[in-house]
Amino acid sequence: MTNVNHTIPKGTSDEHYTPKFIFDDLGLVFDLDVAAPVQESNVPALHKFDINTDGLKQEWFGNVWMNPPYSKPTLWVEKFIAHKQGIALLPVTRGLWWDKLWQEADAIMPLAYNAKFDRPNGLPARSIVFRTCLYAFGEINVKALHRFNRARIR
């Protein structure tokens, strides 16, 4: 029997997928997932841009979902703020982009400190090491955060 390591070392991949319960609780179908994985995911979106179609180079439309690569979020956040219609899942950080998002977002809701993302290899996810929040623009998305109702919303 071959001993194969099926784990992905911590910090070596931006491929962390949003857990299904988040979409179940939000109760939305998005028009567009702007940073979708190549393989299928839990995101209820009618259209998607993945690494091959590069969501940063495309025109965004409608209500967007964004869970971008956390290793380089700045350009994604800037485009999300300019679009002003959607929900993003991003960490809390000391990055300059975070200050602007904090000021601009219509609503922000923190997720549990021990939230777990899904992994592309199907193995159980580990808790992520930093706090994440859902950041919303647009009335429909603010209402969805209130339906989600897992934490206080700013």
HELIX and SHEET records of a PDB file:
HELIX    1   1 LYS A   20  LEU A   26  1                                   7    
HELIX    2   2 THR A   74  HIS A   83  1                                  10    
HELIX    3   3 LEU A   96  GLU A  104  1                                   9    
HELIX    4   4 GLU A  139  PHE A  148  1                                  10    
SHEET    1   A 6 ALA A  45  LYS A  48  0                                        
SHEET    2   A 6 PHE A  30  ASP A  33  1                                        
SHEET    3   A 6 VAL A  64  MET A  66  1                                        
SHEET    4   A 6 GLY A  86  PRO A  91  1                                        
SHEET    5   A 6 THR A 132  PHE A 137 -1                                        
SHEET    6   A 6 ALA A 107  PRO A 110 -1                                        
END                                                                             
